[in-house]
Amino acid sequence: MGMRPKEAVVTGIGVVCALGHDKLSFWEALRSGRSGIGPVDLFDASQYRSRIAAQVRGLDLATQPRISSWHRLGRCDRLGLWAADEAIHEAGLQERGIAPGRIGIVLGAGAGGILEAERYRRELHESRRKPRPSLLMSFPACNLADLIGKVYGFSGPRSTIATACSSSATAIGYAAELIRSGRVDVVLTGGAESLSELTFAGFNGLRSVDRTTCRPFDRGREGLVLGEGASVLILESRERALADGMTHYGAVLGYGICADAYHMTSPDPEGEGPRRSMALALAHAGIDVSAVEYINAHGTGTPVNDRTETLAIRRLFGARADSLAVSSTKSAHGHCLGAAGAVEAAATLLALHYGMLPPTIHLQEPDPDCDLDYVANEARLAAIEVALSNSFAFGGNNTTLVFAGESRFHR
């Protein structure tokens, strides 16, 4: 008989986004139903259909005394390092004597350093000075993973995954596999994304953005609202965590990945890809649909996505769907693209940890085609044990994560 796979538990969480600069302020804003959406001032958005986004504000990203090259880093990398530092310190990775070669890094990436590439282009064409080469240092998608490894001395397996808006969810699933297989003791995983004019223009060009706010599952929704931020989770084997006296937020029980093979920017209207993603995740985790109590929905606020995701949930869960709680935290922190899956994984784990379901805010008039319990506008106390987090991306790249709270391990 083969060895039993190790359980991958989460011992550290770091978050920075429009709702807060650490996981506690992020969670407080989520549970309170606050919105991080407002006017964009990172670049001139006056020419676009939508002029709003969930932009990170009030955070001094200009200096970081412990990292000498900080001033040369792009916004995406700074956000990622900010979240990584919080997670690393909570998990005590630098004090526990873990061999550097047994600590891996798996991150999801979206547009990476495109904001700085835009600035380089402007300097090239509009400035009398030679453009700064340092602006291009953050352009490679793998740059954040490489930086974290260098700054903290982690020399285990390192990968960067790019599957659009499911990137960081896929990264978390792969990171859990590294733990289960015993290839490493610890994996730092998650993702980061910064706003940029190129992505902002692209989504506006597709007319897939809302001009007022993010309203998942609402009859009047017009589209998504872009966001930015980073979230990093520290995964390790439960055995290692217990041996070192670490507490944990819960476990990554399994994940599912599949593709629609339907359209580059629209989901299959029958919801088969999302349904299959959730089914594969539950099968991988060895969990029956009856055990699931909460789903953190992809819930972008586009008319097609919300209707399709609702249909997929009904197709998989059947009559059980009526007793599920489903919410979209994108309504508060926007769509963080490559970081979306990681930010929402953190929200799901904190919901399990605190026994409270984050609401779908701005839901005033439910769409008749979206007929589930979306935890509308107010958080809800609920001692849940098993939850899903969905991430469905352009190109039909679908990923679902299965999480269990720490209470499941104390029965």
N, C-alpha and C positions, 0 to 999 in steps of 0.2 A: 504493500500500500504506500502511496505517496504521502508526503507530509501535508498536514492540514494547512491551508492558506492562513497567513497571519491577518489579523484584523487591523485595518488602517483607521486610527483615531486621530482627532484634531486637538492638538495641545496648544495652539496659538492662532490668533486671528488678528490681522491688521487691516484697517479700512480707512480710506480717505475718498471722499466724494462730495457732492454738493450739499449733502445733509450733515456732514461732520468730518473732522480731521482725525478721528480715532474711532474704534469700534463702539465705545460707550456713547459718544455723542451721536454717532450714526444710528444706533439702536434707539436712543431716546427720541430722536427726530422721527424715526419710522413709527414707533409705537404711538407717538403723539399725533400722528397724521399730518406732520409738517411737510411742506413742499420745498424742494431746492431749486425750482424752476424760476427763471427770471430772464431779463434782457441780456443778450450777449454783448460783452465789451472786450473780449479777447482779440477780436478783429472787427472790421466794419461789416455788419450784417444788414445794413440799411437797404441793400438792393435785392434782398431775398424775400421769398413768400412768407417765411417764418423768421422771426428775429429773436426767438427765445431758445434757451437751452438750460440744462442743469450744470452750470459752471461752478468749479471749485473757487470759492472766494475766501478772503480773510486768512489765508495761509501763506506764511513767509517762505516761499520756495527759492528765495535768492541766495540764502547761505545755509550751509550745513558743515559746521567746523570739523567734523570727524572725517569728511571725505574731501581730499585735497582737490580733486578734479570736478567738484560739484558745479562750479561756475560754468563749466563747459558742457554740462549735461542738458538734454532737452526736457521739456515739461513732462512728457510721458515717463521718462526714466526717473525723474525726480519724484513724481507721484508714486511710482512703483517702489522705489527705495524707501520712501516714507512709510508705506504700508508694510514693507518687508521688515523694517527695523522694529516696528511695533510687535509684529508676530514673533520675530526672532527673540526679542527680549522677554515676551510673555512665556515662551517655551524654554527659555534659559539655554539656548543651544550653545552659547559660547562658554557656559560655566559647567556643563555636564560631562565634559571629557569624551564627547563622541568623536570618533575618528573622522577627519574632514572628508576622506574618500568614501565614507558611508552616508554622506549627506548629499542628496541629489536636488536638482532644480528642474522643474517642469512648469513653464509658463505659457499662457495663451497671449497672442498678439493680434492687434488689428492694424491700424495705420501707422503705429510706431511713431517715429520722429518726423512725420510729414509736416507738422507745424513749423519746425525749424528749417526743413527743406524749402518751405514757402518763403521764409524770411531770407534764406540764402538766395533764392531766385530774385526777390525784390532788391536785395543789395547788389546783385549782379547787374541788374538792368536799370536801377534807379539811383544808385549811389556812385559818387565819384571815387570812393575808396574800393579797394579790392575786397570782395566778400570774404567773410570769416570762414575758413575751412572747418572750424570747430562746430559750426551749425549742422554739418553733415555727419558728425560722429554718432548721433543718436538715430540716424535713419534706418540702419539694419534692424529688422524685427527681433533678432536674437540679442540685441545690445543689452537689454535689461537683465536677462539671465546671466550674461557674461559679467556684467557689472556687479551683480549680487555675489557671484562666485568669487570675484576678485576682492571685493571689499571685505567679505566675511571669511574668506579662505575655504569655501566649500568646494571640494574637488571630485564629488561623485558624478554620476550620470547627469547630463544637462541637455535639455531639449526645449525648443520653442515650437508651439503648434499654432497654425494659422488656418482656421476654418470660419473666418468672418465672425459673426456674433455668437457662435458656439465655441470659440477658441479656448477660453479659459475654463469652461465646463469640461471640455474634452481633456484639457491639461490635468484637471483634478482627477478625472477618471483614470488617466494613464498613471498619474502619480500614485494613486491607490494600488494599481497593479504592481508597481515597483515595490511597494511595501509588502503586499501579499506574497509576492514571489521570493521575498527575502534578499533581493539584490542590494537593497540599502536598508538602513535603519530609520532614516528620516528623509522626507522630501519637502522642500519648500515649493509651493504651487499656488497658482492664481493667475492674475493678469493685470495689465494697466492700459489705459487709453487716455489720450488728451484730445480735446476738441481741436479741430483744424478747419480752415475755410474750405479746403478741398472736399472733405467729407460732408460738411455743412451744405456746400453747393450741390453735391451729388444727391443727397436726400431731398433737397428742395427741388432739384431738377426732376426727380421722380414723382414729385408732388405727394410724397408719403409722410409729410410732417404736419403737425397740428399748429395752428397759428395762435392758439390761446393757452392751452395747457395739455398735459397728458391725461387722457380719459379712457383708459382701457375698459372695454365691455359696455361703454355708454352709447346710447343711441346716436348722440351727436358727435361722436369721435371722428376726427379727420385724419389722424396719423400719429406717428411717434414724435417724441421730443428727445433730441440728442442730449447725452450727458457725458461726463468724463469722471475719471477716478481710478482707483486701484484697490484690489483686495488680495491679500496673501494669507494662505492657510499653511500651518505646519502639520504635516501628516507624519505619524510614526506608528510602529507596531504597538499594539496594546501591551504586549509583554514588556517592551522597552519602557513605555510610559509608566507602567506599574512598578517596574524595577527601580526607576528613578524617582518614584514618589510623585509623579505628575498627575494632575487632574486633567480631564478632557471634556470637550463640548459634546462629543458624540462621535459617530463613526461614519465613514463612507462605506455603505454596505455593498454597493454595486453601481454599475452605470450601463447605459445603452447608447449605441451609436448607429445611425443609419443615414441613408440619403434618399431624397425624393426622386431624383432623376426626372424632374418635371419641368422646372423653369428657374431661371437665374434669380429672379427677384420675387416670385410669387409662390406660395405653398400649394401643394396639391389640395384642391378644394374639398376633397373627400376626407382629408386629415389622416391619410394612411401613414405617411412618414412619422408625424408626431405620435400617432397611436402605436406604431411599431417601436419607436424609440422608448416609450414608456414601458411597453411589454418586455422588450429586451432587457431593460434595466431591472425590472422586477424579477425576471427569470435569472439574471446574473446574480442578484442579491439573494435568491431563494425566498422571496417574499410574495405572498398572495395579495391580490387586490384588496381583500378584506382588511389587511393590516394598515393600509395607507389612510391617513387622516387629514393630511394637508398637502396641497400642491402649490409651490411658488411658480406661478405661471410665467411663460415667456411674455405674454400679455403686453404687446408693444403699443396697443392703441390704434393700430391700423384696422380698417374695417374687415379686411380679409383674414389677417392673422387671428384676431380674437374669435371670430366666428369658427374658423377652422380648428383652433385649439380646443374650443368648447366641444365641437363635434368629436374630436379625437378622444377627449376624456370620456364623453358619453359612450362612445363605441367600445372603449376598453373596459370601463368600470360598470357599464350597464346600470341597473337600478341603484347600485352603490354610489353612483355619481351624485345623487341627490343628498347624500349625507356627508359629502366631502366639503371641506373648506378650501377655497381657491382664491389666491390674491396675487395682484401684480404690484410689486414694489417699484417698478419703473414709473408708476404714477407719481412717485415722490422724488426719485433720484435720476429719472430719465433713462434713456437707453445708452449704456456705456460701451456698446459695441464689443470690442475684443475683451473688455473687462467685465462685461455684463454677467456672464456665468459665475464669475468669482464673487462679485459684489452680492449677487443673489444667493449664492451658496452661503456666504457669511450671514445674510439675513435669515436664511432657513435654519442654520445652526443656532443662531441666537434666539429664534422663535422656539426651537426645541428646548434650549437651555433655560429660557425664562418662562416657558409655559404660556406664551402669548402670541397670537397670530397678528402679523402686521396687516393693516388694511389696504384695500384698493381705494385711494382717495380720488376725488373729483368724479365719483360715480353718482350722478344725479338721476338719470333716467335710463334704466337698463335696456339694452337692445333685446327685443323678444327672441332673437336667435342666440343670445348669450344668457342662458337660463340656469346657471349654477349659483351657488352661494359664494359670492366674491368678497366677503368680509367688507362690506361697503362702508368706507369713511371712518370707521372707528375700530381700533384694535379690540381683540377678544381674548379673554383668558381661556386657555385650553391646554390641558396636560396631554400633549401628543407625544407619541414615541417614534413614529415613522413618517417621513415626508419625502416628497419628490421635488426636484427643481428642474424645470424645463428650459432649454436653450435651443431655439430653432433659427437657423441662419440662412442668409442668401446662398443660392446654389443648392438649397435643400439639405444643408448639413445639420442634422438633428442630434442632440445629446440630452439625455436625462440622467440625473444623479439621484441616488437613493441614500438618504441619511437616516440614521437612528440616533435619538438622544441618549445621553448618558444614563438616564433612568432605565433604559432597556437592559443595561448590564448589571443592574442592582436588584433584579427581581429574585 
